[in-house]
Amino acid sequence: MFITCRQLTEMITDEGEGKLSPVQRLGYRFHLSWCSHCRIYVDQMLTTVETLKALPEEPVPEATQAELLAQFRKHHTP
């Protein structure tokens, strides 16, 4: 299975969660074996995820939650 750079970027999350089929995983890994740009991109994504996981969780004040929700609804109401 040959995949493009764009397809690979769409598969990163599924690869990390173990959701790729064996054929998809083979295509993913083959692509990374020759595409240095995607290897760098995947490494950056993994570093970002690990960095975010290491941050302490802090509660969001209720007023902030309410404001964020109001803004979301304002801009995303069908």
Secondary structure, DSSP 8 states (H G I E B T S, - for coil): ----HHHHHHHHHHHHTT-S-HHHHHHHHHHHHH-HHHHHHHHHHHHHHHHHHHS------HHHHHHHHHHHHHHH--
